[in-house]
Amino acid sequence: MEAKIHLPVPHPSTVSRARLTGLLRAEPRPSAVSIVAPPGYGKTVLLADWAAQETRDVAWLTLDEFDNEPSVFLTYLAAAIDRVEPIDLTIGAALTASGTRILAAAVPRLASELHRWHRPGVLILDDVHRLEDRTCLDALAALLEHLPPGFQVVMASRTNPDLPLGRLRARRSLLEIGQQDLAFDAEETESLAERSGLRLSRDQARVLAERTEGWAAAIYLAVLAQERQGYRAVGTGEVSGRDGYIAEYLRSELEPVLDDGDVTLLTRTSILDVVEPKLAEAVSGLADATERLRKLAGANLLVGKTAGAETSYHYHHLLRDHLEVELERREPGAGPELHRRAAAWYSNAGRPELAIEHALASGDADAAAFLVEAATLRTFLLGRGDLLSRWLGAFDDAAFERRPSLAVGAALVHALSGRREEADRMADIVERSTFSGVPANGSASFESARAMLRAFMVRRGPDDALANATLAAAAEGPGSPWRTLALELLASAHVMRGDATAADTVLANAVEAAPAGGSYAFYALALRASVAMARRDWDAAAGYARESHDRFERMHVDAVASAVLVHAVAARVAIHRGDLARAREELVDAQLARPLVSHVLPATAVGALSEVARAYLAIADPAGARNAIAEAERIVHHRPDLGVLTEQLAELREQLRGSAQALAGPSTLTPAELRVLPMLSTHLMFEEIAGRLHVSRHTVKAQVVSIYGKLGVSSRGEAVDRAIEIGLLEPFPGLRLTGRQSEP
């Protein structure tokens, strides 16, 4: 992370481009700047030089291909902002919101953090062309629409970013700098040559600038060649070190000054984004890699030091492209082995994310599966669900069948994240697989892990769930990272069988087994609160609900399916104490998590929805209760044998019969409508929303009309206002709804 958010320091030989920095400093300063040109035109160097001269606070973020998960992108964005001004730590949970919720939860919070600066500032985003995920781009677009006065976002990209820049352009809030602007003129070419040790006459500089079309990378390469004449003009489209002319030029200039060891080091480490000395030794197999890197960086050969406390290096993208081709020419097929070495080094260094990325790049599915299995629980609890989903998506069914313990973890994560089809598919793989090895996930055995999944999904009823949970609880002894879950599942089975006393005892053990001070056992405490309320022990229920809530807030996840129960029991306790405002807040939070519940975690879902229904009945909202009961009944349709939970649901339905019919209100918004709602506060039109959600425009329009009716409004702006008022959306600072484009 340090290298991504550290403001680059201009090299002493950097040519200060006064005509461009003057454009960037010119008043009035637009809220957005877009700098677009092919590689090698000096975009990053220009921004680093300008940032060094800026009197305003500057936050910097360099993007890469791994930032195409919304939670990852927004977490790095928050870290960049935090480098300048510490942000509110409570934003962490919002950064992990799933799906379209992240647009409503995290982006307004980030905009608010920028408004808290109370002074002009700059956020620089480099390599924006790396950002391709649609939700990430929508989040950036929303942030651009809600910047505080005097604040700028500056984006450098190889291609025009897929953002609604036309809106900014129409408001004259956008400065655009393109390839022609960035092209070096004769004076700048002369300066670059002189800074690099070559004196050119103004005519020579003009000729070189014309022949290279002002392309900085080509000028720099020509300068390195010094006396080389007849520099041919090159194309200035999307170029790289793989292009024949550039590759030939790099080879001719590097080979005379590099020995075979240098070339071996450079080609073998070209697989790395950041080259750390000890890592370079492991990957290249050269004991003197550290010293060689130091000399190469000092020789001005497109190898530079990376900013940060620890010494590391990066290769210019043109050099890296060339080196990758050279690696295949010198050592055909060596790439996978080098990635395996990198994966092993990162794994031994305790950096599992990079280890997994290199293991995946090596093509060794089994090695990657082992590492992902070991990291699944930790990664999920850290709120990196998007990253975990990408890793899991890299494996085919055969890989899961070879490591079925990974399929167990995948099924649990998918179920808690609302991905029911994927959860069922993983569970089917688990059921047909066998495994006699030691699981990498820390569970006692595959049999124990499978038993926990069976108890969790309740495919064969309460008695089978009890038997499997009992097996798992016995296997996962003290010290097991899975013991708390095993005991929670055992307690849930007791609840389904109507044995509340046994459930309470087991839940006490589950809480005791969890690490102190962390987020573990938040569900055990919520379930214990539910059990206490059933026996009318409201004092105990209040204590359990409060601790459950506190532990969940320490978790790095905005919403998981099991959070519905946390908010539901907190709402019921608040109602019992007469705090209806707090109760409604908790019910809104439960409502936001409800789209994640489904038949793949039936006991968790039905138990939580039943508590939600009881809370709505207690505040005289029969429509809300009816909606929650209907959701639970749809789950029971898939899993009819849930013991006492099914009976209690029928009792709640009977209670509703005596309640007066009520108009549908906000509490009756469906999961589909809750997915659409966050997008109403963006620039997106219905057709674009439909594309994001993979539904038709007609479906979106029907859902929006339904939202209007349930919120009691007649326009998109009013819907957003009302949703903010009741807590379904986070407010953007300085939000002006009157200008939002309306649709029929």
Summary of the structure (lengths in Angstrom):
residues: 744
radius of gyration: 29.2
end to end distance: 44.8
largest distance: 94.9
contacts: 2567
relative contact order: 0.07
helix: 63%
strand: 5%
